[in-house]
């Protein structure tokens, strides 16, 4: 199974766009590593740079390595097809469309 994880707000805490100062959520990264160890494919997919065009890939790859986060692919500025998405801004469609005040 492919799990696609957002980065900022999901696997790390980031104030604004201060990506270089991001702080990892150690327990969440441990869970990601458990998924990899169980044979799942993990993709990290971040919108960093999507609005500015700045290439955050090198710094982001270095951060993930320093944090010990295992993954199969890293995408910066795009969204990737997957079976399960884990994102701090996610909304389950059935819940969204069930609640009229949403």
Buried (B, 14 or more C-beta within 10 A) or exposed (E): EBBBBBBBBBBBEBEEEEBEEBEBBEEBBEBBBEBBEEEBBBBBBBBBBEEEEBEBBEBBBEBBEEBEBBBEEBBBBEBEEBEEBBBEEEEEEEEEEEEEEE
